Amino acid sequence: MSSTTVELTKENFDQTVTENGFVLIDFWASWCGPCKQFAPVYEKAAEANPDLVFGKVDTEAQPELAAAFGIQSIPTLMIVRDQVAVFAQPGALPQEALDDVIGQARNLDMDEVRKSIAAQQEQEQQGQSPSDQG
């Protein structure tokens, strides 16, 4: 493994995501063919974007992390900005698509993202019945 990507475990995951405003996460496993195809693409993107953190989660070694994010199929790429998952998509992306996704994530207005999340959570809370109280 090269120094451009960070191996994420349940021990260092929260710290990595908290301390870095922009983290990409590749959920993968050694037995997964598409994961192996995606690995060099991900490495190349990591080299091209040295200001971003490129993390990898081995779903075999870290089943809790995979479960926490509801990872159903691998590889899955997730992008976390300011501790908010702004992108998550299964499948090995070609280089152009990955570059495009990174560019879009860079250009996101996180204030707008947080506003829409807050609005969404508000709607969800209003839609829930207070049956679990008392």
N, C-alpha and C positions, 0 to 999 in steps of 0.2 A: 504493500500500500504506500502511495506517495504522500508527501507532506501537504499536498494541496487539499486533501479531504480529511475530515475528522471522523474518527469512529465514535459514534454516539451510543452511550449505554444509559441505563436508567440512573446510574450514578452521576453522569456529567450532563445529561440532557437538559434538565431545567436550567442549570447554570449557563450552559451554552446559549440557550434560547433567550434567557434573561439578559445576558451581558452583551448580546449582539443584536442589532436592530434588524438584520436581514440574514436569515438562515435558510438554506436549501437542504432538504432532507431526502435522501434516496433510500427507500425501504427495499431491501434486496435479500437474497439468500444464495448460498454457494451452488445449490442444485438447480437454480433457475436459469435456463438458457437465455431468455431475453434480458435478464439482469446482467449477464456477462457481456451481452452485446452493447448494453447501455453504459456500462462502466467506463470505457474509454471516451465516450461522448461526454459523460459527466466530468471526467478528469480534465478534458480539454476546456470545458466551460469554466471549471474551477481555476485553471491556469489563466484564462482570459479575463476573469473577474476576481482579481486578488483581494479586492476590498470586501468581498462577501464571504460568508462562512458556508462551505459545502460539507454537509454531514452525511454519514451513511449509517443506517441502522440495519444490522444483520438480524432479520426477523427470527432466525433460528436461535440465535444467542440471546435476543431481547424480545421474547414473546409478549412481555407486559407492555412494552412500548407499542408494538404492532397492534395489540388489543386496545390500548388506550385510544388509538387514533382510528380504530375500526378498519384497519387495513385488510381488505378482502383478497386482493390479488397483487402480485409483485411482478416487475418493479412498480412502485408507486412513488411519484415525485410530489413532495409537499414543499411549499414555500411559506415561511413564517416571518412576518414583519411586525416588529413591536409586539411580540408574543401573540399575534393574531395569525391564524392560518388563512392566507389569502389565496392559496392555490393548492389543489390536491387532485392528481389525476393518475390513474393506473396506466401502465403501458410504457414501453421504451420509446422515448421521443427521439426523432432524428435531430441532428445538430441545429438545423435552421429553426425547428420548432422550439427547442430548448432555449436558444438565443432569444427568440421572440418572446417566450414566456418570461424570461429573466428581465427583458426590456420592459414588458408590461408591468411586472411587479415593481420594478424600479420607479416607474412613473406614477404609481398609485398615490393618490392623496389619502394618507392614512387618517386624517381628520374626518374625511368623508366616509371612509370605511368604518371607523369607530361609530360615527353617527348612525349609519345604516344598521350596524350590529346592535346598537343600543335600542333603536326603534324596533328591530326584530325581536329582541328579548322582551321588550315592553309588551308587544303584541302577544307573545307566547305566555307571559305572566297573566295578562288579562284573560286569556283563553283558558287558563287552568282553574279548576274548581278548588276551593280551599278544603277539600275533603280530608287532607292529611293532618289537619289541625284539630286539637282537642283530644 
